Amino acid sequence: MKTISAKNIKKQALEINKKALKTTEKTVLSSYDKIEKVQNKTDELLKKGFQFSEKQQDKFFDSLENGKKMIWKNLNKTLDFFSKN
């Protein structure tokens, strides 16, 4: 039968503690790496989304501007026509 001494218990507790710390550190560092990758991907996708929205908004306002020019052009023609009579 094996005898249990305070010396052996202390030694085993220290070894278990070291292993637990290494495992925890490894897990935490791995988690940080994964979180960083996800944040970078999210940042990239948000930037692309904002760029797309900006382009769509530019197209929309350009269309409005062109429509306004066409309306003013036709309105001026109409006013010129009626002012001649």
C-alpha positions in Angstrom: 0.0 0.0 0.0 1.2 3.5 -0.9 1.6 6.0 1.9 0.3 9.5 1.4 2.6 12.2 2.7 2.2 15.9 2.8 5.2 16.2 0.6 3.7 14.1 -2.2 0.4 15.9 -1.9 2.1 19.3 -2.3 4.1 18.1 -5.3 1.1 16.6 -7.0 -1.0 19.7 -6.3 1.7 21.9 -7.8 1.9 19.7 -11.0 -1.8 19.7 -11.4 -1.9 23.5 -10.9 0.8 24.0 -13.6 -1.1 21.8 -16.1 -4.3 23.6 -15.3 -2.6 27.0 -15.9 -1.1 25.9 -19.2 -4.4 24.5 -20.4 -6.3 27.6 -19.3 -3.7 29.9 -20.9 -3.8 27.9 -24.2 -7.6 28.1 -24.2 -7.7 31.8 -23.5 -5.1 32.6 -26.1 -6.9 30.5 -28.7 -10.2 32.2 -27.9 -8.5 35.6 -28.3 -7.2 34.6 -31.7 -10.6 33.4 -32.8 -12.3 36.6 -31.5 -9.8 38.7 -33.3 -10.4 36.9 -36.6 -14.2 37.3 -36.2 -13.8 41.0 -35.4 -11.6 41.5 -38.5 -14.2 39.7 -40.7 -17.0 41.7 -39.2 -15.1 44.9 -39.8 -14.5 43.9 -43.4 -18.1 43.0 -44.0 -19.4 46.2 -42.5 -17.0 48.3 -44.6 -18.2 46.5 -47.8 -21.8 47.0 -46.7 -21.3 50.7 -46.1 -19.5 51.1 -49.5 -22.4 49.3 -51.2 -24.9 51.6 -49.5 -22.9 54.6 -50.4 -22.9 53.6 -54.1 -26.7 52.9 -54.0 -27.4 56.2 -52.4 -25.2 58.0 -55.0 -27.1 56.3 -57.8 -30.4 57.3 -56.2 -29.5 60.9 -55.8 -28.0 61.1 -59.3 -31.4 59.8 -60.6 -33.2 62.4 -58.6 -30.9 65.1 -59.9 -31.4 63.9 -63.5 -35.2 63.8 -63.0 -35.1 67.4 -61.7 -33.1 68.6 -64.7 -35.5 67.0 -67.1 -38.5 68.5 -65.2 -37.0 72.0 -65.3 -36.1 71.6 -69.0 -39.7 70.6 -69.9 -41.2 73.2 -67.6 -39.0 75.9 -69.2 -40.1 74.8 -72.7 -43.7 74.9 -71.6 -43.4 78.3 -70.1 -41.6 79.6 -73.2 -44.4 78.2 -75.4 -47.2 79.9 -73.4 -45.3 83.1 -73.0 -45.0 83.5 -76.8 -48.8 83.7 -77.2 
